[in-house]
Amino acid sequence: MGKVKSAIITVLLVAAVIVLALFATISCGVPGSDGVKRYNSFLSMIPLGGDITGEATAVIYPEGVISDSDYNYVVSDEDENNKEKREKYLDKYLSKGSLWIDKEKLGDDDGKAFAESVKNDAEIISDRLSRKGYTGYSVTVVDGYAVRLTIPAGFSYSAYKNYDVSARSEALSDAGHAVNYLTLAGKLDLRDGTEYDSSNSLISIKEDFNSYIKSASAFSRAGTDALRIDLTNEGFDKLNSILTAGDSNSSAYIYVGETNVQLTFTMGTALSDKSLYFQASKSYSEDYAILIDSVAKGARLQNNYNDSKESTATSLLAMTPAYGENAPIWLAAAVGAITLVSIIFSIIKYKRLGIVNSLIILLYALAVITALTIIGIQVTVAGVFAAVLGLALLCVSNVVTFEAVRRETSVGKTISTSVKTGYKNTLFAVLDVHVIMIIAAAIMALVGVGELAACGLIFFIGAIASYVLYWFTRFMWYVISSPARDKFKFCGFAREVEEDD
């Protein structure tokens, strides 16, 4: 390759890497906006796990259970207008640990059956959260009669640091929606109004709307997210008969228990397919799908939670991450240090060829950052380790090949011949390792759940990037070394030529 072509390709690639690196890593105020508008880098927009940016926690109370603070707030209020409610609380509730339980709920067995029902509900809620795909969560029973939920807050770094207030609000809103909807009790129903008390069920007493539904799942295609509900054959016929018999100026709404889940049918219109689609945001469509599929398959909570009449509506509290408030900074610094060490090692050992390898390392980092931003997968400390493992796979593959080329030059071969032979000798070893790693990562992503699945997907991305960039290294080696007169010196290799006696 000529010097001019080599220089042009090198300059274009380096410029592209610099520009992409700026967009990927640097956040700053938008010029001319007086600091009102801010550009958030790709890196700062990647959703992070609870171990990096904290968790959202909530305690939910079944109907008939209130917290100690709620009870004392009412009982200690000496306002005359509150006298009736205070007397009601004093007569109605009995203390159980940090909770106050309605005496009627305790029953004749001193609350054993009630506590068992709460425990069963916690198991169902835990199953629903596991299907949500959180990288980490916990569901525990508090003092036998309440349930504590802990889920990742879902913050990106920009949201965590309040650089992006709307993203922070959206993350907490999505977390709150998941808690509120995945803890709904009751069976499925179809009603003719938006409010439970003022609406009527459209399902015959002899029928069960749950039997209409085969399954529910989240659906995403071409940037559109939706909830997909698949009807049974019998359900399709029955639902069609209900809808076509109704007034075309009215609507029907799906309920879970007494809650309208905002899924609407137009009356007077026949269904054309057994698969129904309801457009919603990604988070909401996932919540609706998990809830409806769970209820339709018989996993129904035995207690109603967060009864607003008792002032115990769900509230989320964002907690500091386990590794401290500056966990994201320390993690980024650690990854940056690993990357820097890899670059320095390459340059020291392989001279200008090390610069080529350093460029490939940066391309790997930018490729992973961009992929994670686009996919929106939640990254934990383990996920970062998976990405670093992909970088290690790339660096080891290149070093093994470079050393194979060095061995060829040491016996007197030219650089061109040595490179061809070195890559040929390591071809199958590098390919085998990458194939094994890609398959293992794919299995983790497809079979695993939660953090394991997330790590599998991240490592899958890293392994693919590693193999593609491994071959791109050879191309850039050829391009950048073309103008060099002494290609052995370019690589830091020594060529030994035996002299005749």
C-alpha positions, 0 to 999 in steps of 0.5 A: 500500500502506498504512503498516501493511501496509508496516511489517509486511512490512518488519519480517517480512522484516528479522527473517527476514534477521537470523535466517537471517544468524545461522544462516548465518554465526555458529558458537558453543558451545551454551548450557548445554553448558559448551562441549561442544556447538557449533553450526556455521553453514551457512557453516562446513559448506560443503565447501571445495576443497584450495586453501582447506583443504588436500589429502590426499596418499598414495603407493601402492606396487605389490607388490614396491616399498617406500619407502626409510624402510621398507627402512632401518627393517628393515635398521637393526634390530639385534634378533636376532629380526629377523635373518631379515627383515633378511637377506631385505631385503638379498638381495631388494631393489635401490635405485632412487632413493628406492625399493627394488624386488624384483629379480624385479620388475625382470626382464631389462630392468632394470625397463622393463616394470614401470615402464611398467605402473605408468605405465599404472596411474597413467593408469587411476587418474587417470581414476577420480579424474576421474570422482569429480568432485574440484575438483582432483587429481593423479596422478604417478609417483614414481621410476618405480615408485610413484604419488603421489595428491593429492586435496582433503581435503574439509574444511568450515571447521568440520572444517578448524579442528577445531570439528567433529571428526566431520566432519573424521574423516568427510572423511578417511575418505571420502578414504581410502576413495576412495584405497583402492578406486579403486586396486584391481587385478584383475577382478570375481568373485563368491565365496561367502565374506567372505574371499578365501582361505577362499572359492570363486569361483561363476563358471565358469572359462569365464565372465567376471563382467565381461561380466555388467555393462553399467555401474555408477553412483551413484544418489540419490533422496529422501535415499537413496544407492545403487550401481546396477549394470545387467546385460547380458541374458546377465549377468542370466540367468547371475547368476540361475542362479547365485543360485537354485541356491545355498543360501538360508542363504548369501550371495554377495559381489562382489570386485575382485581379492582385495578384497571390496567389501561388495556382497552377494547372498542365495543362493536368491533370483532377481533381478527386474530387470536393474538392481541397487541396493546401498544405501551412503553417497553417497561409498562408492556413488560409489567402488564405481560408479566402480571397478566400471564401470571394471573392467567396461569393461576398465580394470584395474590391472596391479599390486596396490598397498599390500600390507599384508604389506610394511608399505606400507598407504596412509596419508593426510597432510592438507596445508596449503592453497597459500594458507596456513593462514588462506586461508579467513579471508582469502577470507571477508574478501575476499568480505565486503569486496566485499559491504560495498562494494556496500552502501555504494555503493548507500546513497550513490548511491540513499539509502533505495532503496540500503537496499532494494538492500542488503537484496537483496544480503544475501538473495542472499548468504544464498540462495547460502550456503544452497544450497551447504550443502544441495547439498554441492558443493565450493567453491574460490577459483574457485567463490567468484569464480563466486558473486561474479560472480552478485552482480555480475550482480544489482547491475549489473541493478539499477543499470541499471534504477535509472538508467533510472528516474532518466532518466524522473524527470528529464523530469518523470514521477512515480515510479510512471510512471518505475518502470513505464517504467524496468523496461519499457525494461530488461526484455529487456536484463536478461532476455537477459543472465540467459538467456545466463548461465544457459545458459552456466553450465548447459553448464559444469556439465553438460559440464565436469568437476571444478572447471569443473563446480563453478563452473558449478553455483555460477554457475547458482545465482547467476544464478537467484538474481540474476534472482529477486531482481531482480524481488523488488527491485521489490516491496520498493521498492514496499513500503518506499517506500509510507509515504514522502511524498517518493518522489523523495527516498527514491530520491535522484532529482531531478524536473525540471518545466518552467515555463511562460513 
